[in-house]
Amino acid sequence: MPKLITLNSGKKTASGKPRKKVVYDLAEEAELRKIGKGIARLIMDSQISIERFAYENELGKGHLSRIIRGQADIKYCTLRTISKGLGFKNVASFLEAVL
């Protein structure tokens, strides 16, 4: 289960609150990386760039890049957007192909 920790860097958010970070255990990190690699493979197989895929599916290029590197948690609606953009009927069939 991911944990939310407060960073002790002294840096604060725009609202003045301390910065926080989500920390995953090793199994969760490995799964996020595996999903990210699968997404990258499927995008490359469709012969378009990651930037183009992000643009066409209204995803932030930076966010998609962090997902691909396994550095971002993925919301269900983002998984649905990615899976539909890659031509899958639903998230379950997309995850089967990726995992």
KELO-197411 format. One record per residue (C-alpha): residue in one letter; x, y, z; residue number from 1. Coordinates in nm, 2 decimals. Each point is the difference from the previous one (the first is absolute). Last residue first. Layout:
residues N
A | X | Y | Z | NUM
...
***
This chain:
residues 99
L | 0.09 | -0.75 | -1.77 | 99
V | -0.04 | 0.23 | -0.30 | 98
A | -0.24 | -0.21 | -0.21 | 97
E | -0.21 | -0.11 | 0.30 | 96
L | 0.00 | 0.36 | 0.12 | 95
F | -0.15 | 0.12 | -0.33 | 94
S | -0.26 | -0.28 | 0.01 | 93
A | -0.10 | 0.11 | 0.35 | 92
V | 0.00 | 0.38 | -0.09 | 91
N | -0.26 | -0.04 | -0.27 | 90
K | -0.06 | -0.03 | -0.38 | 89
F | 0.37 | 0.05 | -0.08 | 88
G | 0.10 | 0.22 | -0.29 | 87
L | 0.32 | 0.16 | 0.13 | 86
G | -0.18 | 0.33 | 0.07 | 85
K | -0.27 | -0.20 | 0.18 | 84
S | 0.25 | -0.16 | 0.23 | 83
I | 0.18 | 0.33 | 0.07 | 82
T | -0.33 | 0.18 | 0.08 | 81
R | -0.12 | -0.29 | 0.22 | 80
L | 0.34 | -0.01 | 0.18 | 79
T | -0.03 | 0.38 | 0.06 | 78
C | -0.36 | -0.05 | 0.13 | 77
Y | 0.13 | -0.27 | 0.24 | 76
K | 0.26 | 0.23 | 0.14 | 75
I | 0.37 | -0.10 | -0.05 | 74
D | 0.26 | 0.07 | 0.26 | 73
A | 0.30 | 0.16 | -0.14 | 72
Q | 0.37 | -0.10 | -0.02 | 71
G | -0.03 | -0.32 | -0.20 | 70
R | 0.20 | 0.15 | -0.29 | 69
I | -0.30 | -0.03 | -0.23 | 68
I | -0.22 | 0.17 | 0.26 | 67
R | 0.26 | 0.28 | 0.04 | 66
S | 0.00 | 0.05 | -0.38 | 65
L | -0.38 | 0.00 | -0.01 | 64
H | 0.00 | 0.28 | 0.26 | 63
G | 0.26 | 0.20 | -0.19 | 62
K | -0.19 | -0.03 | -0.32 | 61
G | -0.32 | 0.10 | 0.16 | 60
L | -0.29 | -0.21 | -0.13 | 59
E | -0.26 | 0.12 | -0.25 | 58
N | 0.00 | -0.33 | -0.19 | 57
E | 0.13 | 0.14 | -0.33 | 56
Y | 0.26 | 0.22 | 0.19 | 55
A | 0.13 | -0.29 | 0.21 | 54
F | 0.02 | -0.23 | -0.30 | 53
R | 0.19 | 0.26 | -0.19 | 52
E | 0.25 | 0.06 | 0.28 | 51
I | 0.04 | -0.38 | 0.04 | 50
S | 0.08 | -0.02 | -0.37 | 49
I | -0.21 | -0.20 | -0.24 | 48
Q | 0.07 | -0.34 | -0.15 | 47
S | -0.28 | -0.19 | 0.17 | 46
D | 0.26 | -0.25 | 0.12 | 45
M | 0.18 | 0.30 | 0.17 | 44
I | -0.32 | 0.08 | 0.20 | 43
L | -0.04 | -0.37 | 0.09 | 42
R | 0.36 | -0.02 | 0.12 | 41
A | -0.02 | 0.32 | 0.20 | 40
I | -0.32 | -0.12 | 0.17 | 39
G | 0.16 | -0.33 | 0.08 | 38
K | 0.30 | 0.17 | 0.15 | 37
G | -0.22 | 0.22 | 0.21 | 36
I | -0.20 | -0.30 | 0.13 | 35
K | 0.32 | -0.18 | 0.09 | 34
R | 0.14 | 0.31 | 0.17 | 33
L | -0.32 | 0.04 | 0.21 | 32
E | 0.01 | -0.37 | 0.09 | 31
A | 0.36 | 0.02 | 0.11 | 30
E | -0.07 | 0.30 | 0.21 | 29
E | -0.29 | -0.17 | 0.17 | 28
A | 0.21 | -0.31 | 0.07 | 27
L | 0.28 | 0.22 | 0.15 | 26
D | -0.23 | 0.19 | 0.23 | 25
Y | -0.13 | 0.34 | -0.11 | 24
V | 0.06 | 0.35 | 0.13 | 23
V | -0.23 | 0.29 | -0.08 | 22
K | 0.17 | 0.34 | 0.06 | 21
K | -0.09 | 0.30 | 0.20 | 20
R | 0.11 | 0.36 | -0.02 | 19
P | -0.06 | 0.22 | 0.31 | 18
K | -0.29 | 0.24 | -0.03 | 17
G | 0.06 | 0.36 | -0.10 | 16
S | -0.28 | 0.02 | -0.26 | 15
A | 0.26 | 0.00 | -0.28 | 14
T | 0.14 | -0.32 | 0.14 | 13
K | 0.28 | 0.00 | 0.25 | 12
K | 0.37 | -0.08 | -0.01 | 11
G | 0.17 | -0.06 | 0.33 | 10
S | 0.14 | -0.33 | -0.13 | 9
N | -0.17 | -0.20 | 0.28 | 8
L | -0.24 | -0.18 | -0.24 | 7
T | -0.33 | -0.10 | 0.15 | 6
I | -0.10 | -0.36 | -0.06 | 5
L | -0.30 | -0.16 | -0.17 | 4
K | 0.01 | -0.38 | 0.01 | 3
P | -0.09 | -0.23 | -0.29 | 2
M | -0.15 | -0.34 | 0.10 | 1
***
